[in-house]
Structures are given as structure tokens and as C-alpha cells.
């Protein structure tokens, strides 16, 4: 079967609708607008997926760092005879500080991803409104 025949569904729909010659109905412009909508949606999904990957990577980094710190503490505790060689207050403070910094990084990444996705959708909505305005202002033949 010829794959290129099915690669552009928008041109197939346009060809099907152009058979009917409806007055004031610019099939090409409408199909082009819908194609741009789909492209904007795909771009938004790529941004959202990239954000999810960044969050996953950050969580893996946090887990690895935390496990490394836990391993270091366990080694120090195992090597000491009576009193732990570290100050528990310092460990707690450092851990809380790191946790807060990690939460801020995750929140920043999430906000940035949402802002990028919103900007893509907003841009496409503005373009669609301009297209609609141009179509309305176009003199009818």
C-alpha cells in the first residue's frame, strides 16, 4: 500500500470538501488552520513531556544524592566505637536545607514547563483569531 497517500490527512479532507463548492467556505484556509492547531498541540505535548523528563531526572538525582549521604553516614557510624563522628543537628539541618532546595528546583521546573506550554497554546489561539478575523473580513465572491 502506498504510505505517502495517507501521510497528510488534511489534504485528503480538503480534497473531499472541495468537491461540494460551498459559497463562502474556504476549505483550504480551514484545513490549514486545523493543521496548525494539531502542530501547536504536538509542540505543547513535546514541551510537557520534556518537563516530565526533567522532573524525573531531578528526582533520580535527589534519590542518588540522598542514598549516597545515607551510605556515608552509615559508614561513619559503623567505623566509630562509641560516639558518632558527626553532629546530628548538622546532619538534620543539611538534610532539611537540601530538601527545601530540591523542592524549589522541582517547583521552578514545573512552572517553567507550564509557562512554555501555555505560551505555545496562547500563540496558536492568537493566530487562530487573526485567521478568523481575516476570513470574516475577506469579501465574499
Buried (B, 14 or more C-beta within 10 A) or exposed (E): EEEEEEEEEBEEBBEEBBEEEEEEEEBEBBBBBBBBBEEBEEBBEEBBEBBEEBBEEBEEEBEEEBEEBEEEBEEEEEEEEEEEEEEEEEBEEEBEEBEEEBEEBBEEBBEEBEEBBEEBBEEBEEBBEEBEEEBEEEEEE
